[in-house]
Structure formats: structure tokens, C-alpha cells
């Protein structure tokens, strides 16, 4: 009798635990307003989502002097073989 009572209580508690976890909402499905003719899968995002914040570095940019971009005008003779 005790074993049957234990099985009954265990079954009821397991059923209640599963019922409590079953209330999850499904993710919304978005559809693209386009036709993919390549046969792949289109990735659609929520248009009202704000995105991810990105911190960009604040490095000052300096221009390269024009003389540094010119090729050297002097030619160096090749090293002589001994």
C-alpha cells in the first residue's frame, strides 16, 4: 500500500512540475518580403530592435606626409661579389 501511495504522489508531482514548465512562449516568426531564388534560408530581423551598442576608440588620425609616399629617387648599386 505504501508503494502504491508513493507512486501516485510521485506521478502527480511530476505531472505538476511538467505543467508548470509548459508555459513558455514561442519566439515570434518573421517573414521576409523577398524571394530567395538561390534556395538558401533568409535571415529576418525585428525592424523595431535597436541593435547592439558599440564603443569605438577615439584615436586621432594623422595624414601621411606626401614625401613619404614617393618612391626613393636614389639607386643603390648591388653589392659586389668577392
mmCIF file of the N, C-alpha and C atoms, coordinates in Angstrom:
data_MODEL
# 
_entry.id   MODEL 
# 
loop_
_atom_site.group_PDB 
_atom_site.id 
_atom_site.type_symbol 
_atom_site.label_atom_id 
_atom_site.label_alt_id 
_atom_site.label_comp_id 
_atom_site.label_asym_id 
_atom_site.label_entity_id 
_atom_site.label_seq_id 
_atom_site.pdbx_PDB_ins_code 
_atom_site.Cartn_x 
_atom_site.Cartn_y 
_atom_site.Cartn_z 
_atom_site.occupancy 
_atom_site.B_iso_or_equiv 
_atom_site.pdbx_formal_charge 
_atom_site.auth_seq_id 
_atom_site.auth_comp_id 
_atom_site.auth_asym_id 
_atom_site.auth_atom_id 
_atom_site.pdbx_PDB_model_num 
ATOM 1   N N  . UNK A 1 1  ? 0.820  -1.189 0.000   1.00 0.00 ? 1  UNK A N  1 
ATOM 2   C CA . UNK A 1 1  ? 0.000  0.000  0.000   1.00 0.00 ? 1  UNK A CA 1 
ATOM 3   C C  . UNK A 1 1  ? 0.865  1.255  0.000   1.00 0.00 ? 1  UNK A C  1 
ATOM 4   N N  . UNK A 1 2  ? 1.943  1.242  0.772   1.00 0.00 ? 2  UNK A N  1 
ATOM 5   C CA . UNK A 1 2  ? 2.819  2.425  0.825   1.00 0.00 ? 2  UNK A CA 1 
ATOM 6   C C  . UNK A 1 2  ? 3.465  2.667  -0.528  1.00 0.00 ? 2  UNK A C  1 
ATOM 7   N N  . UNK A 1 3  ? 3.831  1.616  -1.232  1.00 0.00 ? 3  UNK A N  1 
ATOM 8   C CA . UNK A 1 3  ? 4.466  1.744  -2.533  1.00 0.00 ? 3  UNK A CA 1 
ATOM 9   C C  . UNK A 1 3  ? 3.498  2.338  -3.553  1.00 0.00 ? 3  UNK A C  1 
ATOM 10  N N  . UNK A 1 4  ? 2.251  1.946  -3.500  1.00 0.00 ? 4  UNK A N  1 
ATOM 11  C CA . UNK A 1 4  ? 1.255  2.498  -4.423  1.00 0.00 ? 4  UNK A CA 1 
ATOM 12  C C  . UNK A 1 4  ? 1.012  3.969  -4.124  1.00 0.00 ? 4  UNK A C  1 
ATOM 13  N N  . UNK A 1 5  ? 0.980  4.325  -2.864  1.00 0.00 ? 5  UNK A N  1 
ATOM 14  C CA . UNK A 1 5  ? 0.789  5.730  -2.486  1.00 0.00 ? 5  UNK A CA 1 
ATOM 15  C C  . UNK A 1 5  ? 1.981  6.562  -2.948  1.00 0.00 ? 5  UNK A C  1 
ATOM 16  N N  . UNK A 1 6  ? 3.175  6.021  -2.753  1.00 0.00 ? 6  UNK A N  1 
ATOM 17  C CA . UNK A 1 6  ? 4.380  6.736  -3.192  1.00 0.00 ? 6  UNK A CA 1 
ATOM 18  C C  . UNK A 1 6  ? 4.365  6.937  -4.708  1.00 0.00 ? 6  UNK A C  1 
ATOM 19  N N  . UNK A 1 7  ? 4.005  5.921  -5.470  1.00 0.00 ? 7  UNK A N  1 
ATOM 20  C CA . UNK A 1 7  ? 3.941  6.035  -6.930  1.00 0.00 ? 7  UNK A CA 1 
ATOM 21  C C  . UNK A 1 7  ? 2.914  7.067  -7.350  1.00 0.00 ? 7  UNK A C  1 
ATOM 22  N N  . UNK A 1 8  ? 1.784  7.095  -6.675  1.00 0.00 ? 8  UNK A N  1 
ATOM 23  C CA . UNK A 1 8  ? 0.730  8.053  -7.001  1.00 0.00 ? 8  UNK A CA 1 
ATOM 24  C C  . UNK A 1 8  ? 1.196  9.481  -6.720  1.00 0.00 ? 8  UNK A C  1 
ATOM 25  N N  . UNK A 1 9  ? 1.783  9.700  -5.562  1.00 0.00 ? 9  UNK A N  1 
ATOM 26  C CA . UNK A 1 9  ? 2.267  11.046 -5.199  1.00 0.00 ? 9  UNK A CA 1 
ATOM 27  C C  . UNK A 1 9  ? 3.389  11.474 -6.138  1.00 0.00 ? 9  UNK A C  1 
ATOM 28  N N  . UNK A 1 10 ? 4.280  10.542 -6.448  1.00 0.00 ? 10 UNK A N  1 
ATOM 29  C CA . UNK A 1 10 ? 5.384  10.864 -7.356  1.00 0.00 ? 10 UNK A CA 1 
ATOM 30  C C  . UNK A 1 10 ? 4.862  11.216 -8.747  1.00 0.00 ? 10 UNK A C  1 
ATOM 31  N N  . UNK A 1 11 ? 3.889  10.470 -9.239  1.00 0.00 ? 11 UNK A N  1 
ATOM 32  C CA . UNK A 1 11 ? 3.325  10.724 -10.571 1.00 0.00 ? 11 UNK A CA 1 
ATOM 33  C C  . UNK A 1 11 ? 2.617  12.075 -10.622 1.00 0.00 ? 11 UNK A C  1 
ATOM 34  N N  . UNK A 1 12 ? 1.860  12.388 -9.598  1.00 0.00 ? 12 UNK A N  1 
ATOM 35  C CA . UNK A 1 12 ? 1.135  13.656 -9.555  1.00 0.00 ? 12 UNK A CA 1 
ATOM 36  C C  . UNK A 1 12 ? 2.110  14.827 -9.457  1.00 0.00 ? 12 UNK A C  1 
ATOM 37  N N  . UNK A 1 13 ? 3.146  14.701 -8.632  1.00 0.00 ? 13 UNK A N  1 
ATOM 38  C CA . UNK A 1 13 ? 4.111  15.797 -8.508  1.00 0.00 ? 13 UNK A CA 1 
ATOM 39  C C  . UNK A 1 13 ? 4.904  15.978 -9.798  1.00 0.00 ? 13 UNK A C  1 
ATOM 40  N N  . UNK A 1 14 ? 5.229  14.885 -10.492 1.00 0.00 ? 14 UNK A N  1 
ATOM 41  C CA . UNK A 1 14 ? 5.943  15.004 -11.765 1.00 0.00 ? 14 UNK A CA 1 
ATOM 42  C C  . UNK A 1 14 ? 5.052  15.664 -12.813 1.00 0.00 ? 14 UNK A C  1 
ATOM 43  N N  . UNK A 1 15 ? 3.773  15.332 -12.826 1.00 0.00 ? 15 UNK A N  1 
ATOM 44  C CA . UNK A 1 15 ? 2.845  15.942 -13.779 1.00 0.00 ? 15 UNK A CA 1 
ATOM 45  C C  . UNK A 1 15 ? 2.689  17.429 -13.500 1.00 0.00 ? 15 UNK A C  1 
ATOM 46  N N  . UNK A 1 16 ? 2.622  17.822 -12.241 1.00 0.00 ? 16 UNK A N  1 
ATOM 47  C CA . UNK A 1 16 ? 2.515  19.246 -11.894 1.00 0.00 ? 16 UNK A CA 1 
ATOM 48  C C  . UNK A 1 16 ? 3.787  20.005 -12.274 1.00 0.00 ? 16 UNK A C  1 
ATOM 49  N N  . UNK A 1 17 ? 4.936  19.387 -12.075 1.00 0.00 ? 17 UNK A N  1 
ATOM 50  C CA . UNK A 1 17 ? 6.194  20.048 -12.441 1.00 0.00 ? 17 UNK A CA 1 
ATOM 51  C C  . UNK A 1 17 ? 6.277  20.267 -13.945 1.00 0.00 ? 17 UNK A C  1 
ATOM 52  N N  . UNK A 1 18 ? 5.863  19.276 -14.715 1.00 0.00 ? 18 UNK A N  1 
ATOM 53  C CA . UNK A 1 18 ? 5.871  19.436 -16.174 1.00 0.00 ? 18 UNK A CA 1 
ATOM 54  C C  . UNK A 1 18 ? 4.859  20.467 -16.632 1.00 0.00 ? 18 UNK A C  1 
ATOM 55  N N  . UNK A 1 19 ? 3.729  20.533 -15.988 1.00 0.00 ? 19 UNK A N  1 
ATOM 56  C CA . UNK A 1 19 ? 2.703  21.514 -16.360 1.00 0.00 ? 19 UNK A CA 1 
ATOM 57  C C  . UNK A 1 19 ? 3.178  22.932 -16.059 1.00 0.00 ? 19 UNK A C  1 
ATOM 58  N N  . UNK A 1 20 ? 3.934  23.103 -14.981 1.00 0.00 ? 20 UNK A N  1 
ATOM 59  C CA . UNK A 1 20 ? 4.434  24.428 -14.624 1.00 0.00 ? 20 UNK A CA 1 
ATOM 60  C C  . UNK A 1 20 ? 5.478  24.915 -15.621 1.00 0.00 ? 20 UNK A C  1 
ATOM 61  N N  . UNK A 1 21 ? 6.241  24.006 -16.200 1.00 0.00 ? 21 UNK A N  1 
ATOM 62  C CA . UNK A 1 21 ? 7.283  24.385 -17.156 1.00 0.00 ? 21 UNK A CA 1 
ATOM 63  C C  . UNK A 1 21 ? 6.745  24.566 -18.566 1.00 0.00 ? 21 UNK A C  1 
ATOM 64  N N  . UNK A 1 22 ? 5.534  24.171 -18.821 1.00 0.00 ? 22 UNK A N  1 
ATOM 65  C CA . UNK A 1 22 ? 4.987  24.214 -20.172 1.00 0.00 ? 22 UNK A CA 1 
ATOM 66  C C  . UNK A 1 22 ? 4.479  25.575 -20.598 1.00 0.00 ? 22 UNK A C  1 
ATOM 67  N N  . UNK A 1 23 ? 4.579  26.608 -19.783 1.00 0.00 ? 23 UNK A N  1 
ATOM 68  C CA . UNK A 1 23 ? 4.033  27.920 -20.114 1.00 0.00 ? 23 UNK A CA 1 
ATOM 69  C C  . UNK A 1 23 ? 4.979  28.825 -20.875 1.00 0.00 ? 23 UNK A C  1 
ATOM 70  N N  . UNK A 1 24 ? 6.024  28.306 -21.492 1.00 0.00 ? 24 UNK A N  1 
ATOM 71  C CA . UNK A 1 24 ? 6.970  29.150 -22.217 1.00 0.00 ? 24 UNK A CA 1 
ATOM 72  C C  . UNK A 1 24 ? 6.353  29.646 -23.519 1.00 0.00 ? 24 UNK A C  1 
ATOM 73  N N  . UNK A 1 25 ? 6.662  30.895 -23.846 1.00 0.00 ? 25 UNK A N  1 
ATOM 74  C CA . UNK A 1 25 ? 6.155  31.468 -25.087 1.00 0.00 ? 25 UNK A CA 1 
ATOM 75  C C  . UNK A 1 25 ? 7.076  31.096 -26.244 1.00 0.00 ? 25 UNK A C  1 
ATOM 76  N N  . UNK A 1 26 ? 6.476  30.894 -27.384 1.00 0.00 ? 26 UNK A N  1 
ATOM 77  C CA . UNK A 1 26 ? 7.264  30.604 -28.584 1.00 0.00 ? 26 UNK A CA 1 
ATOM 78  C C  . UNK A 1 26 ? 7.814  31.903 -29.152 1.00 0.00 ? 26 UNK A C  1 
ATOM 79  N N  . UNK A 1 27 ? 8.992  31.836 -29.786 1.00 0.00 ? 27 UNK A N  1 
ATOM 80  C CA . UNK A 1 27 ? 9.579  33.025 -30.399 1.00 0.00 ? 27 UNK A CA 1 
ATOM 81  C C  . UNK A 1 27 ? 8.729  33.450 -31.592 1.00 0.00 ? 27 UNK A C  1 
ATOM 82  N N  . UNK A 1 28 ? 8.588  34.766 -31.811 1.00 0.00 ? 28 UNK A N  1 
ATOM 83  C CA . UNK A 1 28 ? 7.792  35.204 -32.955 1.00 0.00 ? 28 UNK A CA 1 
ATOM 84  C C  . UNK A 1 28 ? 8.490  34.845 -34.265 1.00 0.00 ? 28 UNK A C  1 
ATOM 85  N N  . UNK A 1 29 ? 7.704  34.509 -35.240 1.00 0.00 ? 29 UNK A N  1 
ATOM 86  C CA . UNK A 1 29 ? 8.252  34.157 -36.550 1.00 0.00 ? 29 UNK A CA 1 
ATOM 87  C C  . UNK A 1 29 ? 8.104  35.357 -37.471 1.00 0.00 ? 29 UNK A C  1 
ATOM 88  N N  . UNK A 1 30 ? 9.183  35.761 -38.101 1.00 0.00 ? 30 UNK A N  1 
ATOM 89  C CA . UNK A 1 30 ? 9.175  36.876 -39.032 1.00 0.00 ? 30 UNK A CA 1 
ATOM 90  C C  . UNK A 1 30 ? 9.269  36.327 -40.445 1.00 0.00 ? 30 UNK A C  1 
ATOM 91  N N  . UNK A 1 31 ? 8.600  36.982 -41.365 1.00 0.00 ? 31 UNK A N  1 
ATOM 92  C CA . UNK A 1 31 ? 8.660  36.555 -42.753 1.00 0.00 ? 31 UNK A CA 1 
ATOM 93  C C  . UNK A 1 31 ? 9.286  37.670 -43.583 1.00 0.00 ? 31 UNK A C  1 
ATOM 94  N N  . UNK A 1 32 ? 10.122 37.285 -44.527 1.00 0.00 ? 32 UNK A N  1 
ATOM 95  C CA . UNK A 1 32 ? 10.790 38.252 -45.383 1.00 0.00 ? 32 UNK A CA 1 
ATOM 96  C C  . UNK A 1 32 ? 9.876  38.657 -46.528 1.00 0.00 ? 32 UNK A C  1 
ATOM 97  N N  . UNK A 1 33 ? 9.976  39.916 -46.917 1.00 0.00 ? 33 UNK A N  1 
ATOM 98  C CA . UNK A 1 33 ? 9.210  40.412 -48.054 1.00 0.00 ? 33 UNK A CA 1 
ATOM 99  C C  . UNK A 1 33 ? 10.094 40.321 -49.297 1.00 0.00 ? 33 UNK A C  1 
ATOM 100 N N  . UNK A 1 34 ? 10.680 39.144 -49.502 1.00 0.00 ? 34 UNK A N  1 
ATOM 101 C CA . UNK A 1 34 ? 11.576 38.922 -50.633 1.00 0.00 ? 34 UNK A CA 1 
ATOM 102 C C  . UNK A 1 34 ? 11.541 37.448 -50.989 1.00 0.00 ? 34 UNK A C  1 
ATOM 103 N N  . UNK A 1 35 ? 12.012 37.154 -52.183 1.00 0.00 ? 35 UNK A N  1 
ATOM 104 C CA . UNK A 1 35 ? 12.078 35.770 -52.624 1.00 0.00 ? 35 UNK A CA 1 
ATOM 105 C C  . UNK A 1 35 ? 13.540 35.386 -52.791 1.00 0.00 ? 35 UNK A C  1 
ATOM 106 N N  . UNK A 1 36 ? 13.929 34.309 -52.133 1.00 0.00 ? 36 UNK A N  1 
ATOM 107 C CA . UNK A 1 36 ? 15.295 33.826 -52.253 1.00 0.00 ? 36 UNK A CA 1 
ATOM 108 C C  . UNK A 1 36 ? 15.319 32.775 -53.357 1.00 0.00 ? 36 UNK A C  1 
ATOM 109 N N  . UNK A 1 37 ? 15.908 33.123 -54.486 1.00 0.00 ? 37 UNK A N  1 
ATOM 110 C CA . UNK A 1 37 ? 15.925 32.217 -55.622 1.00 0.00 ? 37 UNK A CA 1 
ATOM 111 C C  . UNK A 1 37 ? 17.128 31.278 -55.605 1.00 0.00 ? 37 UNK A C  1 
ATOM 112 N N  . UNK A 1 38 ? 18.031 31.445 -54.631 1.00 0.00 ? 38 UNK A N  1 
ATOM 113 C CA . UNK A 1 38 ? 19.206 30.579 -54.578 1.00 0.00 ? 38 UNK A CA 1 
ATOM 114 C C  . UNK A 1 38 ? 18.933 29.306 -53.796 1.00 0.00 ? 38 UNK A C  1 
ATOM 115 N N  . UNK A 1 39 ? 17.797 29.242 -53.129 1.00 0.00 ? 39 UNK A N  1 
ATOM 116 C CA . UNK A 1 39 ? 17.460 28.043 -52.371 1.00 0.00 ? 39 UNK A CA 1 
ATOM 117 C C  . UNK A 1 39 ? 17.949 28.076 -50.945 1.00 0.00 ? 39 UNK A C  1 
ATOM 118 N N  . UNK A 1 40 ? 18.559 29.165 -50.515 1.00 0.00 ? 40 UNK A N  1 
ATOM 119 C CA . UNK A 1 40 ? 19.056 29.263 -49.144 1.00 0.00 ? 40 UNK A CA 1 
ATOM 120 C C  . UNK A 1 40 ? 17.980 29.728 -48.198 1.00 0.00 ? 40 UNK A C  1 
ATOM 121 N N  . UNK A 1 41 ? 18.366 29.980 -46.954 1.00 0.00 ? 41 UNK A N  1 
ATOM 122 C CA . UNK A 1 41 ? 17.432 30.429 -45.939 1.00 0.00 ? 41 UNK A CA 1 
ATOM 123 C C  . UNK A 1 41 ? 17.628 31.921 -45.716 1.00 0.00 ? 41 UNK A C  1 
ATOM 124 N N  . UNK A 1 42 ? 16.544 32.692 -45.750 1.00 0.00 ? 42 UNK A N  1 
ATOM 125 C CA . UNK A 1 42 ? 16.623 34.125 -45.497 1.00 0.00 ? 42 UNK A CA 1 
ATOM 126 C C  . UNK A 1 42 ? 16.660 34.362 -43.998 1.00 0.00 ? 42 UNK A C  1 
ATOM 127 N N  . UNK A 1 43 ? 17.472 35.314 -43.570 1.00 0.00 ? 43 UNK A N  1 
ATOM 128 C CA . UNK A 1 43 ? 17.557 35.676 -42.165 1.00 0.00 ? 43 UNK A CA 1 
ATOM 129 C C  . UNK A 1 43 ? 16.845 37.012 -42.007 1.00 0.00 ? 43 UNK A C  1 
ATOM 130 N N  . UNK A 1 44 ? 15.815 37.029 -41.178 1.00 0.00 ? 44 UNK A N  1 
ATOM 131 C CA . UNK A 1 44 ? 14.999 38.218 -40.989 1.00 0.00 ? 44 UNK A CA 1 
ATOM 132 C C  . UNK A 1 44 ? 15.157 38.676 -39.548 1.00 0.00 ? 44 UNK A C  1 
ATOM 133 N N  . UNK A 1 45 ? 15.299 39.981 -39.353 1.00 0.00 ? 45 UNK A N  1 
ATOM 134 C CA . UNK A 1 45 ? 15.429 40.518 -38.002 1.00 0.00 ? 45 UNK A CA 1 
ATOM 135 C C  . UNK A 1 45 ? 14.239 41.409 -37.697 1.00 0.00 ? 45 UNK A C  1 
ATOM 136 N N  . UNK A 1 46 ? 14.081 41.713 -36.436 1.00 0.00 ? 46 UNK A N  1 
ATOM 137 C CA . UNK A 1 46 ? 12.998 42.572 -35.984 1.00 0.00 ? 46 UNK A CA 1 
ATOM 138 C C  . UNK A 1 46 ? 13.330 44.019 -36.348 1.00 0.00 ? 46 UNK A C  1 
ATOM 139 N N  . UNK A 1 47 ? 12.492 44.706 -37.138 1.00 0.00 ? 47 UNK A N  1 
ATOM 140 C CA . UNK A 1 47 ? 12.813 46.085 -37.536 1.00 0.00 ? 47 UNK A CA 1 
ATOM 141 C C  . UNK A 1 47 ? 12.751 47.080 -36.387 1.00 0.00 ? 47 UNK A C  1 
ATOM 142 N N  . UNK A 1 48 ? 12.101 46.720 -35.283 1.00 0.00 ? 48 UNK A N  1 
ATOM 143 C CA . UNK A 1 48 ? 11.990 47.645 -34.155 1.00 0.00 ? 48 UNK A CA 1 
ATOM 144 C C  . UNK A 1 48 ? 13.077 47.415 -33.108 1.00 0.00 ? 48 UNK A C  1 
ATOM 145 N N  . UNK A 1 49 ? 13.945 46.464 -33.338 1.00 0.00 ? 49 UNK A N  1 
ATOM 146 C CA . UNK A 1 49 ? 15.030 46.201 -32.399 1.00 0.00 ? 49 UNK A CA 1 
ATOM 147 C C  . UNK A 1 49 ? 16.096 47.281 -32.568 1.00 0.00 ? 49 UNK A C  1 
ATOM 148 N N  . UNK A 1 50 ? 16.656 47.751 -31.460 1.00 0.00 ? 50 UNK A N  1 
ATOM 149 C CA . UNK A 1 50 ? 17.595 48.870 -31.518 1.00 0.00 ? 50 UNK A CA 1 
ATOM 150 C C  . UNK A 1 50 ? 19.007 48.453 -31.887 1.00 0.00 ? 50 UNK A C  1 
ATOM 151 N N  . UNK A 1 51 ? 19.401 47.238 -31.650 1.00 0.00 ? 51 UNK A N  1 
ATOM 152 C CA . UNK A 1 51 ? 20.747 46.796 -32.005 1.00 0.00 ? 51 UNK A CA 1 
ATOM 153 C C  . UNK A 1 51 ? 21.640 46.708 -30.791 1.00 0.00 ? 51 UNK A C  1 
ATOM 154 N N  . UNK A 1 52 ? 22.929 46.622 -31.057 1.00 0.00 ? 52 UNK A N  1 
ATOM 155 C CA . UNK A 1 52 ? 23.916 46.448 -30.004 1.00 0.00 ? 52 UNK A CA 1 
ATOM 156 C C  . UNK A 1 52 ? 24.770 47.711 -29.931 1.00 0.00 ? 52 UNK A C  1 
ATOM 157 N N  . UNK A 1 53 ? 25.007 48.192 -28.720 1.00 0.00 ? 53 UNK A N  1 
ATOM 158 C CA . UNK A 1 53 ? 25.848 49.368 -28.532 1.00 0.00 ? 53 UNK A CA 1 
ATOM 159 C C  . UNK A 1 53 ? 27.310 48.991 -28.741 1.00 0.00 ? 53 UNK A C  1 
ATOM 160 N N  . UNK A 1 54 ? 28.033 49.818 -29.490 1.00 0.00 ? 54 UNK A N  1 
ATOM 161 C CA . UNK A 1 54 ? 29.437 49.559 -29.786 1.00 0.00 ? 54 UNK A CA 1 
ATOM 162 C C  . UNK A 1 54 ? 30.256 50.767 -29.343 1.00 0.00 ? 54 UNK A C  1 
ATOM 163 N N  . UNK A 1 55 ? 31.322 50.520 -28.586 1.00 0.00 ? 55 UNK A N  1 
ATOM 164 C CA . UNK A 1 55 ? 32.228 51.590 -28.163 1.00 0.00 ? 55 UNK A CA 1 
ATOM 165 C C  . UNK A 1 55 ? 33.402 51.623 -29.131 1.00 0.00 ? 55 UNK A C  1 
ATOM 166 N N  . UNK A 1 56 ? 33.513 52.704 -29.878 1.00 0.00 ? 56 UNK A N  1 
ATOM 167 C CA . UNK A 1 56 ? 34.618 52.853 -30.818 1.00 0.00 ? 56 UNK A CA 1 
ATOM 168 C C  . UNK A 1 56 ? 35.758 53.611 -30.160 1.00 0.00 ? 56 UNK A C  1 
ATOM 169 N N  . UNK A 1 57 ? 37.001 53.272 -30.486 1.00 0.00 ? 57 UNK A N  1 
ATOM 170 C CA . UNK A 1 57 ? 38.127 54.005 -29.908 1.00 0.00 ? 57 UNK A CA 1 
ATOM 171 C C  . UNK A 1 57 ? 38.197 55.415 -30.493 1.00 0.00 ? 57 UNK A C  1 
ATOM 172 N N  . UNK A 1 58 ? 38.660 56.339 -29.673 1.00 0.00 ? 58 UNK A N  1 
ATOM 173 C CA . UNK A 1 58 ? 38.780 57.730 -30.114 1.00 0.00 ? 58 UNK A CA 1 
ATOM 174 C C  . UNK A 1 58 ? 40.246 58.044 -30.409 1.00 0.00 ? 58 UNK A C  1 
ATOM 175 N N  . UNK A 1 59 ? 40.785 57.445 -31.446 1.00 0.00 ? 59 UNK A N  1 
ATOM 176 C CA . UNK A 1 59 ? 42.169 57.642 -31.830 1.00 0.00 ? 59 UNK A CA 1 
ATOM 177 C C  . UNK A 1 59 ? 42.238 58.737 -32.882 1.00 0.00 ? 59 UNK A C  1 
ATOM 178 N N  . UNK A 1 60 ? 43.040 59.787 -32.643 1.00 0.00 ? 60 UNK A N  1 
ATOM 179 C CA . UNK A 1 60 ? 43.131 60.839 -33.666 1.00 0.00 ? 60 UNK A CA 1 
ATOM 180 C C  . UNK A 1 60 ? 43.865 60.322 -34.902 1.00 0.00 ? 60 UNK A C  1 
ATOM 181 N N  . UNK A 1 61 ? 43.379 60.702 -36.055 1.00 0.00 ? 61 UNK A N  1 
ATOM 182 C CA . UNK A 1 61 ? 44.003 60.266 -37.306 1.00 0.00 ? 61 UNK A CA 1 
ATOM 183 C C  . UNK A 1 61 ? 44.906 61.380 -37.823 1.00 0.00 ? 61 UNK A C  1 
ATOM 184 N N  . UNK A 1 62 ? 46.088 61.023 -38.256 1.00 0.00 ? 62 UNK A N  1 
ATOM 185 C CA . UNK A 1 62 ? 47.025 61.997 -38.804 1.00 0.00 ? 62 UNK A CA 1 
ATOM 186 C C  . UNK A 1 62 ? 47.336 61.620 -40.244 1.00 0.00 ? 62 UNK A C  1 
ATOM 187 N N  . UNK A 1 63 ? 47.371 62.602 -41.142 1.00 0.00 ? 63 UNK A N  1 
ATOM 188 C CA . UNK A 1 63 ? 47.665 62.285 -42.538 1.00 0.00 ? 63 UNK A CA 1 
ATOM 189 C C  . UNK A 1 63 ? 49.145 61.929 -42.727 1.00 0.00 ? 63 UNK A C  1 
ATOM 190 N N  . UNK A 1 64 ? 49.411 61.143 -43.740 1.00 0.00 ? 64 UNK A N  1 
ATOM 191 C CA . UNK A 1 64 ? 50.774 60.765 -44.069 1.00 0.00 ? 64 UNK A CA 1 
ATOM 192 C C  . UNK A 1 64 ? 51.377 61.886 -44.908 1.00 0.00 ? 64 UNK A C  1 
ATOM 193 N N  . UNK A 1 65 ? 52.605 62.321 -44.600 1.00 0.00 ? 65 UNK A N  1 
ATOM 194 C CA . UNK A 1 65 ? 53.215 63.378 -45.410 1.00 0.00 ? 65 UNK A CA 1 
ATOM 195 C C  . UNK A 1 65 ? 53.377 62.915 -46.861 1.00 0.00 ? 65 UNK A C  1 
ATOM 196 N N  . UNK A 1 66 ? 53.209 63.814 -47.841 1.00 0.00 ? 66 UNK A N  1 
ATOM 197 C CA . UNK A 1 66 ? 53.300 63.414 -49.247 1.00 0.00 ? 66 UNK A CA 1 
ATOM 198 C C  . UNK A 1 66 ? 54.667 62.844 -49.624 1.00 0.00 ? 66 UNK A C  1 
ATOM 199 N N  . UNK A 1 67 ? 55.768 63.329 -49.045 1.00 0.00 ? 67 UNK A N  1 
ATOM 200 C CA . UNK A 1 67 ? 57.088 62.831 -49.415 1.00 0.00 ? 67 UNK A CA 1 
ATOM 201 C C  . UNK A 1 67 ? 57.299 61.389 -48.952 1.00 0.00 ? 67 UNK A C  1 
ATOM 202 N N  . UNK A 1 68 ? 56.552 60.921 -47.985 1.00 0.00 ? 68 UNK A N  1 
ATOM 203 C CA . UNK A 1 68 ? 56.703 59.550 -47.510 1.00 0.00 ? 68 UNK A CA 1 
ATOM 204 C C  . UNK A 1 68 ? 56.070 58.564 -48.481 1.00 0.00 ? 68 UNK A C  1 
ATOM 205 N N  . UNK A 1 69 ? 55.200 59.038 -49.352 1.00 0.00 ? 69 UNK A N  1 
ATOM 206 C CA . UNK A 1 69 ? 54.545 58.133 -50.295 1.00 0.00 ? 69 UNK A CA 1 
ATOM 207 C C  . UNK A 1 69 ? 55.292 58.043 -51.624 1.00 0.00 ? 69 UNK A C  1 
ATOM 208 N N  . UNK A 1 70 ? 56.281 58.881 -51.869 1.00 0.00 ? 70 UNK A N  1 
ATOM 209 C CA . UNK A 1 70 ? 57.047 58.865 -53.117 1.00 0.00 ? 70 UNK A CA 1 
ATOM 210 C C  . UNK A 1 70 ? 58.122 57.782 -53.050 1.00 0.00 ? 70 UNK A C  1 
ATOM 211 N N  . UNK A 1 71 ? 58.361 57.070 -54.149 1.00 0.00 ? 71 UNK A N  1 
ATOM 212 C CA . UNK A 1 71 ? 59.443 56.072 -54.141 1.00 0.00 ? 71 UNK A CA 1 
ATOM 213 C C  . UNK A 1 71 ? 60.802 56.777 -54.067 1.00 0.00 ? 71 UNK A C  1 
ATOM 214 N N  . UNK A 1 72 ? 61.813 56.099 -53.526 1.00 0.00 ? 72 UNK A N  1 
ATOM 215 C CA . UNK A 1 72 ? 63.143 56.730 -53.438 1.00 0.00 ? 72 UNK A CA 1 
ATOM 216 C C  . UNK A 1 72 ? 63.702 56.988 -54.835 1.00 0.00 ? 72 UNK A C  1 
ATOM 217 N N  . UNK A 1 73 ? 64.390 58.144 -54.990 1.00 0.00 ? 73 UNK A N  1 
ATOM 218 C CA . UNK A 1 73 ? 64.945 58.511 -56.297 1.00 0.00 ? 73 UNK A CA 1 
ATOM 219 C C  . UNK A 1 73 ? 66.373 58.005 -56.466 1.00 0.00 ? 73 UNK A C  1 
ATOM 220 N N  . UNK A 1 74 ? 67.068 57.732 -55.385 1.00 0.00 ? 74 UNK A N  1 
ATOM 221 C CA . UNK A 1 74 ? 68.444 57.256 -55.487 1.00 0.00 ? 74 UNK A CA 1 
ATOM 222 C C  . UNK A 1 74 ? 68.444 55.746 -55.731 1.00 0.00 ? 74 UNK A C  1 
ATOM 223 N N  . UNK A 1 75 ? 69.395 55.315 -56.524 1.00 0.00 ? 75 UNK A N  1 
ATOM 224 C CA . UNK A 1 75 ? 69.554 53.884 -56.742 1.00 0.00 ? 75 UNK A CA 1 
ATOM 225 C C  . UNK A 1 75 ? 70.800 53.418 -56.013 1.00 0.00 ? 75 UNK A C  1 
ATOM 226 N N  . UNK A 1 76 ? 70.692 52.315 -55.386 1.00 0.00 ? 76 UNK A N  1 
ATOM 227 C CA . UNK A 1 76 ? 71.810 51.757 -54.637 1.00 0.00 ? 76 UNK A CA 1 
ATOM 228 C C  . UNK A 1 76 ? 72.438 50.675 -55.493 1.00 0.00 ? 76 UNK A C  1 
ATOM 229 N N  . UNK A 1 77 ? 73.774 50.762 -55.742 1.00 0.00 ? 77 UNK A N  1 
ATOM 230 C CA . UNK A 1 77 ? 74.405 49.721 -56.564 1.00 0.00 ? 77 UNK A CA 1 
ATOM 231 C C  . UNK A 1 77 ? 74.362 48.374 -55.845 1.00 0.00 ? 77 UNK A C  1 
ATOM 232 N N  . UNK A 1 78 ? 74.229 47.298 -56.583 1.00 0.00 ? 78 UNK A N  1 
ATOM 233 C CA . UNK A 1 78 ? 74.212 45.981 -55.932 1.00 0.00 ? 78 UNK A CA 1 
ATOM 234 C C  . UNK A 1 78 ? 75.552 45.683 -55.291 1.00 0.00 ? 78 UNK A C  1 
ATOM 235 N N  . UNK A 1 79 ? 75.516 44.871 -54.263 1.00 0.00 ? 79 UNK A N  1 
ATOM 236 C CA . UNK A 1 79 ? 76.746 44.514 -53.554 1.00 0.00 ? 79 UNK A CA 1 
ATOM 237 C C  . UNK A 1 79 ? 77.630 43.676 -54.486 1.00 0.00 ? 79 UNK A C  1 
ATOM 238 N N  . UNK A 1 80 ? 78.925 43.965 -54.481 1.00 0.00 ? 80 UNK A N  1 
ATOM 239 C CA . UNK A 1 80 ? 79.856 43.252 -55.342 1.00 0.00 ? 80 UNK A CA 1 
ATOM 240 C C  . UNK A 1 80 ? 80.194 41.908 -54.757 1.00 0.00 ? 80 UNK A C  1 
ATOM 241 N N  . UNK A 1 81 ? 80.236 40.913 -55.616 1.00 0.00 ? 81 UNK A N  1 
ATOM 242 C CA . UNK A 1 81 ? 80.570 39.566 -55.156 1.00 0.00 ? 81 UNK A CA 1 
ATOM 243 C C  . UNK A 1 81 ? 82.083 39.443 -55.088 1.00 0.00 ? 81 UNK A C  1 
ATOM 244 N N  . UNK A 1 82 ? 82.598 38.728 -54.112 1.00 0.00 ? 82 UNK A N  1 
ATOM 245 C CA . UNK A 1 82 ? 84.035 38.560 -53.970 1.00 0.00 ? 82 UNK A CA 1 
ATOM 246 C C  . UNK A 1 82 ? 84.553 37.420 -54.774 1.00 0.00 ? 82 UNK A C  1 
# 
